[in-house]
Amino acid sequence: MAAGNSQAGGRIAIAITGASGALYAVKTLSELLARGTHVELVVSDYGKRLLRDELGDEASIEKLLPYLAAKYGEKVNAGSLTVHSNRDLGATIASGSHNCSAMAIVPCSMKTLAGIAHGLSRNLVERAADVMLKERRPLVIVPRETPMSLPALRNMVLCAEAGAMIVPAMPAFYQQPRSLDDLADFMAGKILSALGFDHSLYPQWTGRVDS
Ligand SMILES: Cc1cc2nc3c(=O)[nH]c(=O)nc-3n(C[C@H](O)[C@H](O)[C@H](O)COP(=O)(O)O)c2cc1C
């Protein structure tokens, strides 16, 4: 999969669905915005519930930009955000002619994973993901479930075969995280790398753990 995003600016689609891990989503969003990216955001109904349940009412979709600025700093205002309805299959990111260069679904539920694997395009998240696959643009899927059913495992293989990058919500511990934010930084870094952005959200492995 060719990534090749410029390090500043550009348009990236981000989807948030109803799997645990809202912190990964908001950290990824803040990093993209801080780079001056235009983010086209679509949040499923259960994704909206996830933002509130895991991060509180202040992170609800209507208040997301102020929440990001309060948590990560005013640098997020370098970028811009368009929020699409998941029911709007006529939104910009539903078309391959729209110049959105890559998409990440973070976190991705097993339901949305199944919809993408089978090309269902039942809503904007699934349609925009299908557009990325058909246009051969980077699609980063961040699934979260445990244990995983055989259908979920097979759906990940189908998506990978179609060209998506599967980046499981699976933070590491070699970087000696001290907080939930450290764990989120690790996952956001993996997602940014998959989207083609440089970052320093976790240390490069040097062959040994420094304490
Ligand atoms: C609190 C809560 C946590 C959930 N966590 C997960 C999860 O980690 N992974 C998953 O696949 N589904 C999870 N679900 C179930 C999905 O939200 C559900 O299947 C939903 O229909 C997904 O729809 P969406 O993909 O359109 O957001 C969770 C649901 C709730 C209410």
The ligand as an SDF file (V2000), in Angstrom:
LIG
                    3D

 31 33  0  0  0  0  0  0  0  0999 V2000
  -19.9120    0.3420   25.5870 C   0  0  0  0  0  0  0  0  0  0  0  0
  -19.7970   -0.4660   24.3210 C   0  0  0  0  0  0  0  0  0  0  0  0
  -18.5800   -0.9920   23.9700 C   0  0  0  0  0  0  0  0  0  0  0  0
  -18.4400   -1.7220   22.7850 C   0  0  0  0  0  0  0  0  0  0  0  0
  -17.2170   -2.1870   22.4560 N   0  0  0  0  0  0  0  0  0  0  0  0
  -17.0440   -2.8580   21.2830 C   0  0  0  0  0  0  0  0  0  0  0  0
  -15.7440   -3.2720   20.8780 C   0  0  0  0  0  0  0  0  0  0  0  0
  -14.7350   -3.0400   21.5460 O   0  0  0  0  0  0  0  0  0  0  0  0
  -15.6510   -3.9010   19.6800 N   0  0  0  0  0  0  0  0  0  0  0  0
  -16.7190   -4.1530   18.8630 C   0  0  0  0  0  0  0  0  0  0  0  0
  -16.5470   -4.7030   17.7910 O   0  0  0  0  0  0  0  0  0  0  0  0
  -17.9770   -3.7700   19.2600 N   0  0  0  0  0  0  0  0  0  0  0  0
  -18.1670   -3.1270   20.4310 C   0  0  0  0  0  0  0  0  0  0  0  0
  -19.4300   -2.7140   20.8170 N   0  0  0  0  0  0  0  0  0  0  0  0
  -20.5550   -3.0790   19.9680 C   0  0  0  0  0  0  0  0  0  0  0  0
  -20.7310   -2.1130   18.8020 C   0  0  0  0  0  0  0  0  0  0  0  0
  -20.8210   -0.7870   19.2750 O   0  0  0  0  0  0  0  0  0  0  0  0
  -21.9940   -2.5080   18.0240 C   0  0  0  0  0  0  0  0  0  0  0  0
  -21.7670   -3.7190   17.3230 O   0  0  0  0  0  0  0  0  0  0  0  0
  -22.4300   -1.4360   17.0650 C   0  0  0  0  0  0  0  0  0  0  0  0
  -23.5430   -1.9210   16.3400 O   0  0  0  0  0  0  0  0  0  0  0  0
  -21.3310   -1.0380   16.1110 C   0  0  0  0  0  0  0  0  0  0  0  0
  -21.8580   -0.1590   15.1450 O   0  0  0  0  0  0  0  0  0  0  0  0
  -20.9420    0.8450   14.3210 P   0  0  0  0  0  0  0  0  0  0  0  0
  -19.8430    0.0070   13.7370 O   0  0  0  0  0  0  0  0  0  0  0  0
  -21.8550    1.3990   13.2860 O   0  0  0  0  0  0  0  0  0  0  0  0
  -20.4480    1.8600   15.2730 O   0  0  0  0  0  0  0  0  0  0  0  0
  -19.5750   -1.9710   21.9730 C   0  0  0  0  0  0  0  0  0  0  0  0
  -20.8130   -1.4270   22.3380 C   0  0  0  0  0  0  0  0  0  0  0  0
  -20.9150   -0.6850   23.4810 C   0  0  0  0  0  0  0  0  0  0  0  0
  -22.2670   -0.1080   23.8450 C   0  0  0  0  0  0  0  0  0  0  0  0
  1  2  1  0
  2  3  1  0
  2 30  2  0
  3  4  2  0
  4  5  1  0
  4 28  1  0
  5  6  2  0
  6  7  1  0
  6 13  1  0
  7  8  2  0
  7  9  1  0
  9 10  1  0
 10 11  2  0
 10 12  1  0
 12 13  2  0
 13 14  1  0
 14 15  1  0
 14 28  1  0
 15 16  1  0
 16 17  1  0
 16 18  1  0
 18 19  1  0
 18 20  1  0
 20 21  1  0
 20 22  1  0
 22 23  1  0
 23 24  1  0
 24 25  2  0
 24 26  1  0
 24 27  1  0
 28 29  2  0
 29 30  1  0
 30 31  1  0
M  END
$$$$
